[in-house]
Amino acid sequence: MEERRMFLEEGVPNTDESTNTSIKGSGHPREDLESWRWPLILICLGLTMLIVGYDVSNVANVQTSVYEAFGHVELLPWVAVGYSTLSAATAPSWRKITAIYPLKIVFFISEFLMLIGSILAGAATNINMVIIGRVITGFGSAGAIMAGSIFVLLLTTPTEYARYMGLLGVCWAVGLVLGPIVGGAFAQNSHATWRWAMYINIPFIGLILTIAVISLPSFSADHSSTPSSKLTKIDWIGAISHFAFVILSSMVLIFSGSTWDWGFGGTIAVWVITGVLFIFYTVQQLKPLFTTREHQIFPVTLFFENRNFLLIFISTFAAGGSYGIALYYTPLFFAFTQGLSPISAAVRLLPYIGSFILSTVAAAILLPRLRIFPPFYILSGAMMLAGAGGLSTLKPNTPDGRILGLDTLVGVSVGLIWQTGNAVMSRLVSDTPGLDKSNPVEVERNEARKASLRQDTAMIHLVSQLFGVSVALSCAGCVFQNLGYNKLHDSISGLGNFSDKDIRDALAGVDSSIFRAGQDPRVTGLAIEGITMTIGRIEWIAFAGGAITLIAGLCMKWEKLDFEVQSSDSIEEIKVNNAA
């Protein structure tokens, strides 16, 4: 119940006048919630995670169609990466907003942003408009995930929280596998076109909003101050620094080599600015500068209070990278080596996604029973190493069974820790040092602090997931465009007069003279071999992620987690109102 108290510390929840109940701190978090609401809340949040997962992967098989419509192959990576990058860049700001404004309103605004972004991307008249739509959708998705995670935290016991977050992770995974298949199906349909890969979100978001109106309770943290004074509580310097660093990190990785020449002064300058910005942001949060410890945008102090917070963040970041590479480059391999259609190539992801889902569910069930977590990370890292290591040896004639088996291994490894860190970090939050448990006032403040930090850990976990995906895909894109270009240029330049554009188009999977009918089979064969070898090199990024995860797991402190409801919650009776 302490999680709810954070929202009640400075005020009471927004209320419908007809519902005013007293909730005892020792009771179940949903004891005063009408029984019909909770299933609808789960459906609402599950559909949201389904859409978020779908939006991560729905462009994997529509990028060729977008290029054919608008050109600008150099901007294609942003169609995919822009979504996860903006989500990671804005998640800390959304966390602060949820602590200031009514949680239900934040959820509505987030869903509306996702709706607007989907409409813009679908109705785009140029590639920049597609990217802007994707960016807005990613911005809204971060808020929806953040608000949804807090709703689950407020309305569940610690044991339930681990399981329900695992359930939402499954919904995310189902969306992931549907993305390439549904997106590819629309792209191949001459009547629907790729635009409906974006428009399909509209009816689902409408359904989500309808369910949210009637089911979500209203929680608000602060009724005592004006909107302008609420905004001053946000660490804007930290928020802007975080946003700029995440965006620049992706930008320099995506454009260096393929669009910006490595030796160009502007390229070097952007790399330097990114490094300086990271140093400033780190120092600004550590001190903290221009803000207070209470209001800083990223609670870095948790990393120093218990090293497990930092190790879980790093491990989840690495897992996000492995997951993103498997999601995008497995279908690409089959498309190039076997000439499969986008849908057929995406179907090859089913073993990966299926194993991901099963291991996510297994981890959610086992964690509250075992109460220890390092084994999940150690096993995950070892399996990730084995799977990615095997995939790094890819050749054009590698048997399908071997590839799908290795992908399954990677899927299990990622699923074991994909949502595990969320539940673990929420239980690692400790009492205030020197707490006098005989003092009710101190205990009450301590519980409010822990509740706030547990919501911060949900944000930390979200950033680690999405930033891991963003950085890995940006790095992979950089390797693919630079190493792939060099391999193709060196191998086929003596067999024809191929321009830089021909090679770049071939790498992007769009129409290129290298793969046109009637081309010299030697050219096609060497190109496929070069691209396959490049994809194998990209798997070393996932291999490094496995090594990082394994080392982090071995360095974690073995401590038993407490998944029981704390008795200190029964200090006093608090007035709570659940709005219809």
Rosetta blueprint (number, residue, H / E / L):
1 M L
2 E H
3 E H
4 R H
5 R H
6 M H
7 F H
8 L H
9 E L
10 E E
11 G L
12 V L
13 P L
14 N L
15 T L
16 D L
17 E L
18 S L
19 T L
20 N L
21 T E
22 S E
23 I E
24 K E
25 G L
26 S L
27 G L
28 H L
29 P L
30 R L
31 E L
32 D L
33 L L
34 E L
35 S L
36 W L
37 R H
38 W H
39 P H
40 L H
41 I H
42 L H
43 I H
44 C H
45 L H
46 G H
47 L H
48 T H
49 M H
50 L H
51 I H
52 V H
53 G H
54 Y H
55 D H
56 V H
57 S H
58 N L
59 V L
60 A L
61 N L
62 V L
63 Q H
64 T H
65 S H
66 V H
67 Y H
68 E H
69 A H
70 F H
71 G L
72 H L
73 V H
74 E H
75 L H
76 L H
77 P H
78 W H
79 V H
80 A H
81 V H
82 G H
83 Y H
84 S H
85 T H
86 L H
87 S H
88 A H
89 A H
90 T H
91 A H
92 P H
93 S H
94 W H
95 R H
96 K H
97 I H
98 T H
99 A L
100 I L
101 Y L
102 P L
103 L H
104 K H
105 I H
106 V H
107 F H
108 F H
109 I H
110 S H
111 E H
112 F H
113 L H
114 M H
115 L H
116 I H
117 G H
118 S H
119 I H
120 L H
121 A H
122 G H
123 A L
124 A L
125 T L
126 N L
127 I H
128 N H
129 M H
130 V H
131 I H
132 I H
133 G H
134 R H
135 V H
136 I H
137 T H
138 G H
139 F H
140 G H
141 S H
142 A H
143 G H
144 A H
145 I H
146 M H
147 A H
148 G H
149 S H
150 I H
151 F H
152 V H
153 L H
154 L H
155 L H
156 T L
157 T L
158 P H
159 T H
160 E H
161 Y H
162 A H
163 R H
164 Y H
165 M H
166 G H
167 L H
168 L H
169 G H
170 V H
171 C H
172 W H
173 A H
174 V H
175 G H
176 L H
177 V H
178 L H
179 G H
180 P H
181 I H
182 V H
183 G H
184 G H
185 A H
186 F H
187 A H
188 Q H
189 N L
190 S L
191 H L
192 A L
193 T L
194 W L
195 R L
196 W H
197 A H
198 M H
199 Y H
200 I L
201 N H
202 I H
203 P H
204 F H
205 I H
206 G H
207 L H
208 I H
209 L H
210 T H
211 I H
212 A H
213 V H
214 I H
215 S H
216 L L
217 P L
218 S L
219 F L
220 S L
221 A L
222 D E
223 H L
224 S L
225 S L
226 T L
227 P H
228 S H
229 S H
230 K H
231 L H
232 T L
233 K L
234 I L
235 D L
236 W H
237 I H
238 G H
239 A H
240 I H
241 S H
242 H H
243 F H
244 A H
245 F H
246 V H
247 I H
248 L H
249 S H
250 S H
251 M H
252 V H
253 L H
254 I H
255 F H
256 S E
257 G L
258 S L
259 T L
260 W E
261 D L
262 W L
263 G L
264 F L
265 G H
266 G H
267 T H
268 I H
269 A H
270 V H
271 W H
272 V H
273 I H
274 T H
275 G H
276 V H
277 L H
278 F H
279 I H
280 F H
281 Y H
282 T H
283 V H
284 Q H
285 Q H
286 L H
287 K L
288 P L
289 L L
290 F L
291 T L
292 T L
293 R L
294 E L
295 H L
296 Q L
297 I L
298 F L
299 P L
300 V L
301 T H
302 L H
303 F H
304 F H
305 E H
306 N L
307 R H
308 N H
309 F H
310 L H
311 L H
312 I H
313 F H
314 I H
315 S H
316 T H
317 F H
318 A H
319 A H
320 G H
321 G H
322 S H
323 Y H
324 G H
325 I H
326 A H
327 L H
328 Y H
329 Y H
330 T H
331 P H
332 L H
333 F H
334 F H
335 A H
336 F H
337 T H
338 Q H
339 G L
340 L L
341 S L
342 P H
343 I H
344 S H
345 A H
346 A H
347 V H
348 R L
349 L L
350 L H
351 P H
352 Y H
353 I H
354 G H
355 S H
356 F H
357 I H
358 L H
359 S H
360 T H
361 V H
362 A H
363 A H
364 A H
365 I H
366 L H
367 L H
368 P H
369 R H
370 L H
371 R L
372 I L
373 F L
374 P H
375 P H
376 F H
377 Y H
378 I H
379 L H
380 S H
381 G H
382 A H
383 M H
384 M H
385 L H
386 A H
387 G H
388 A H
389 G H
390 G H
391 L H
392 S L
393 T L
394 L L
395 K L
396 P L
397 N L
398 T L
399 P L
400 D H
401 G H
402 R H
403 I H
404 L H
405 G H
406 L H
407 D H
408 T H
409 L H
410 V H
411 G H
412 V H
413 S H
414 V H
415 G H
416 L H
417 I H
418 W H
419 Q L
420 T H
421 G H
422 N H
423 A H
424 V H
425 M H
426 S H
427 R H
428 L H
429 V L
430 S L
431 D L
432 T L
433 P L
434 G L
435 L L
436 D L
437 K L
438 S L
439 N L
440 P H
441 V H
442 E H
443 V H
444 E H
445 R H
446 N H
447 E H
448 A H
449 R H
450 K H
451 A H
452 S H
453 L H
454 R H
455 Q H
456 D H
457 T H
458 A H
459 M H
460 I H
461 H H
462 L H
463 V H
464 S H
465 Q H
466 L H
467 F H
468 G H
469 V H
470 S H
471 V H
472 A H
473 L H
474 S H
475 C H
476 A H
477 G H
478 C H
479 V H
480 F H
481 Q H
482 N H
483 L H
484 G H
485 Y H
486 N H
487 K H
488 L H
489 H H
490 D H
491 S H
492 I H
493 S H
494 G H
495 L H
496 G L
497 N L
498 F L
499 S L
500 D H
501 K H
502 D H
503 I H
504 R H
505 D H
506 A H
507 L H
508 A H
509 G L
510 V L
511 D L
512 S L
513 S H
514 I H
515 F H
516 R L
517 A L
518 G L
519 Q L
520 D L
521 P H
522 R H
523 V H
524 T H
525 G H
526 L H
527 A H
528 I H
529 E H
530 G H
531 I H
532 T H
533 M H
534 T H
535 I H
536 G H
537 R H
538 I H
539 E H
540 W H
541 I H
542 A H
543 F H
544 A H
545 G H
546 G H
547 A H
548 I H
549 T H
550 L H
551 I H
552 A H
553 G H
554 L H
555 C H
556 M L
557 K L
558 W L
559 E L
560 K L
561 L L
562 D L
563 F L
564 E L
565 V L
566 Q L
567 S H
568 S H
569 D H
570 S H
571 I H
572 E L
573 E E
574 I E
575 K E
576 V E
577 N L
578 N L
579 A L
580 A L
